[in-house]
Amino acid sequence: MSVWNVVIIGSGPAGLTAAIYAARGNLKPLCIEGGEQATKKSDPPGGQLMLTTDVENYPGFPEGIMGPELMERFRKQAERFGTEFLTDDVTKVDLSKAPYKIWAGHGDKEQTLEAHAIVIATGASARYLGLESEKKLLGYGVSTCATCDGAFFKDLEVGIVGGGDSAMEEATFLSKYASKVTVIHRREGLRASKIMQQRVIDNPKIDFAWNKTVKMVNDVEKNEVTSVTLLDTKTEEESEMALSGLFVAIGHTPNTEPFKGQLDLDDAGYIIEKNGKTSVDGVFVAGDVHDTRYRQAITAAGAGCRAALEAEHYLAAKGIG
């Protein structure tokens, strides 16, 4: 079995930037980009940007660019410099000793790979409400990132689902653009810290819909958000709220299942890192799989660059590559 110099797991902005830098460093990397179809536990190849429409805050594109097109450009650039791709899911790894083992695929298609170094860029998947209408309108008025999409809703009314600090931060951010922001929460009280709660309560552009859950996002037929159907958690009565956008801020799940028990993770399951290095020598990390704060394409790309450079230094010190 041949051993790869470096295997990159993940093909979002972090993984593909790592691939570009590793390939330009003549490391001949393999990028395992994920399965052909998105599953409930992961995003499709290309990461969360494959689920977005317009991207207006990535440098170098003053007119904006579609998320899938941006990721296709990343991929072509990585290919141009010699990155090889495997379209499959990583199911498990063995990081107990180098070269490290990686299992990809399922059933008869499963294969075992070995690598002197690994860059983990598997991302974090946004949690959704689980509604079919939400899924169909994702990118067409439904969003999981206020920083990414808030500017599209200037002078419009929007709703945000959630009650934690992240939801309050996003509500505050949205109030810079929207004419009104309604926080939709299933209980009569927030989980957010008191300082974050007070900041939102004091904001004249932010209102609350207490004891409410979203039953339906309307209007799928129009391919845009026109309203939401709310269900009262106490009375079970339904009501309709006119909105032009709905933001879901109920958390993210890091895609770290194959690495549990082998790398140091924090209490939420994110990989603990320092300067792109994990708790295992020769295993590096980049992007939302460790970043709980920024979650932007540009910060993920920067982390991918750092991880690839660290991997290059690591291999050079061992006389590999």
N, C-alpha and C positions, 0 to 999 in steps of 0.2 A: 504494500500500500504506500503510495507516495504521500508525502507530508507537505501540506501547504505552508508557506511562510506565514501568512496571516489570513484568517477567515473572519469576515465581517458578517455579523448576524443582524439583519434589518436593512431596509432600503428606503427609509425616509430621508429627510435632509441630513441627519447625523450620519447614517450609514453610508449614504452615497458620497458625501463629502470625504468621509474616511477612505472610501474606495478610490476617489480621485487622487488624494494625497498619497495613499499607499501605492497606487499604480505608478504615479509619477516618480515615486521613490524606488521604482523597479522591484517592488516586492511581489509582483504578480499575484494580487489578492483574489480570493473567491468571495463573492457577496451572496449570501443566502437570503433571498429577498422575500420569503414568505410564500404562502400558498396562492393559487390562482384566484380564489374567491375569499372575500372577507368572511370571518366567522364571528360568532358572538364574543369570542375571547380575544380577537385580534383585529387589526386593521388590514386592509389589502396591501399588496406590494406598493411601496411609495408612501405608506403611512397616512396620517390623518389629512394631509393636504390633498389626497386623492378623493376625499369626501367634501371638499370645499369648492366654491366657484371662484370668485374674484379674489386675488391676492394683491393688495395695493401697498403693502408695507415692506416688501422685500426689495432691498436696494438694487438699482440697475434696471428697474422696470417702471419708469415714470407713468406709463399709461396703465399699469397693472397687468396681471397675467393670471390665467386660469390655474388653479392648483395642480390638476393633472398634467398640464402642459409644462409647468415649472419642474415637476418631478421627472418628466420625460427628458427634459434638457439635462438635468442632473445625471440621469442614467446614461444618456448618450455620451456625455463627457467622460464618465467613468469607463465606459466601454472603449472610447477612443484611446485611452491610455493603457488599455490592456486588462481591465477587470473582467473576470469571468463571472457568470451569474448562474445560480441554481434556484429555480422557482419551486420552493418547497418550504415546509415548516420544520423548524428544529424541535424535536420532541424531548431530547435529553442530552446532557453533556457529562463528561467525566473530567473534572479539573484537578484530580488528585495528584497528577504528575504530568510533566511535559514529555513528548508532545501530547496535547490535549485531544480528547476524542469528542466528536460531535455526531449525533445521530439525526438524520433528516429524512422526512418522508414517513409514510405509513404502510403497514402490511408488506406486500411483496415488493413495494417500491422503496422501502427503507434502505438507506445506505449509511455506512459509517465513514466519517472523514477524520483526518488528523491534522492538527495545526500547531506550529511553534508558538503562535501568538493569536489571540482572539480579540476582536472589538465587538462589544455587545451594544447594539443600537436598536433594541426591540421596541422602544417607545412605551407609551402608556395610553390605554384606551379610555376615552371619555365614557362615563356611565350615562345611559339613556333611560328614558321613561319606559321604553318598551312598547311604544304605540306604533302601529303600522303607518298612521298619518304622519307621525314625527319622522319616521324613517324616510318616507317619500318626499317630505318637504325639507330634509336636511340640505342646507346650501341654498335653499329657496325661501328663506325667512326663518328657518330653524337653525340655530348655531350653538356650539359649545364653547365659543371663544369670543368674549366681548372685545378684547384687545384687537382681535383680528377683524371683526365684522361690525363693531359699533358705529363706525363712521358712515356705514350704509343706511343708517336709520335716523339721520339728522331730521329733527322736527317731527318725528313720528312717535307713536305710542308703542312701547314694547313691554313684554313681561319677562320675568326671570324666575326660574324654579330653583329653590334651594334655601337653606337657612344657616349655612356655615360662613366662615370668614371669607372663603373664596367667592361665594355668592354675593356677599355684601360688597366686596371689592369690585366685582363685576357690575353690580347695580350702581355703585358710585361712578364708575367709569362710564357706564351707559348714559348717566344723567348729564354728561357733558354734551351729548349729541341729541338724545331723544327728548321730545317734549314732555313725556311722562314715562316713568318706569314703575311697574307694579311687581312687587315681590310676591310670588305665589308660594305659600308654605302650608304644609299639611297639618301643622299644629299651630297653637296660639302662643307662640314664643319661639325665639331663634336660638340656634346652637352657637352662633357666632360670639366672639369675645365682646365684652360690654362696650369697649371703646369702638369697635366696629359697628355694633348695634346702634350706638348713639349717633355715630356719624351718618348712618342711613336715616334714622328717625328724624334727625335735624335737617335733612335735605328736603326742601320744599317740592322737588320734582319726583320724589319717590313715595309711593303709596304701598299699602299691603293688602293682600287678599288672604286672610287667615283661615285656617282649617279647610283648605281647598287643595284638591289635586286636579291635574289636567287629565280629562277623559278623552279629549279629541282635539287635534289641531286642524283648523279649517283654513283654506279650502284646497284640498288636493286637486280637484278638477281644474281650478284656476292656476295651479302650480305656484301659489303664493299664499302667505299667511294673511288671513283676513280677521280671524278671531280664534279663540279657544273655548271649548266647552269645559266648564269646571264642575267638579262634584264636591259637595260639602261633606266633609268627613264625619260630621255630627248628625246632620239631618238627612243626608243622602239626596238632597235636592240638587238639581242641575241648573246651571246658569251659563250665559254666554258673555264673554268679554271681548270687545273689539280690540284687536292688536294688529300691528304690522310686522311684528317679529317676536319670536320666542327664543330665549336663551336658557339652556339647561346647564345648571351649575351644581350638580349633585355629586361631583367628585370624579376622580380618575382611578383606574386600576393599572398598575405597572405590569408590563408583560414579562414577568420574571419567573414564571412557573418552572422552566427547565433548570434554573440556577439556584433554587431553594435548597439549603443545606450544604451548598458548595461555595457560596459567596456571602459576605456580610451584607445583610439587608437591614433597613430600618424597620420600625414598628408597622409602617404602612406597606412594606414590601418593596420599597425602592432600593436600588443598589447604592451602597455607601461608597463614595469615591473621594480621592484627593488628587487633583491635577490629572484627572482622567484615569488614574490607576485604581484598581479594585483591591480587595484583600488577598487576591492570588497573583503572584508575580507572573507577568506576561499576559494577563487578562485585563483589558481596558474597557472603558464604558463611555458612552456619549449620548446626549439627547434626553428625551422625556423619561427614559427608564431610570434616570437618577435626578432629573431636574423637576422639583416640585413647585418651583416659584415662577419661572418665566414662560416656559412652554411655547416658545416662538421658533419659527423656522430658522431665523437668523442665528439665534443662540444655539440651536441644535447643530447647525452647520459648523459654527465655530468650535463647538465641543468635538465634532467629528474630526475636524482638522487637528485639534490637540491630541486626540486619542491616536490618530494615525502617526503623528510625529513621535509620540511616546513609544508606540509599537516599533517604529523604525529604529529609535535609539536603543531600545531593549534588544532587538535582533542583532543590531550592529555590535553591541557589546558582547554578544555570544558568538559572533562571527557567522551569522546566518543572513542570507539575503544577497 
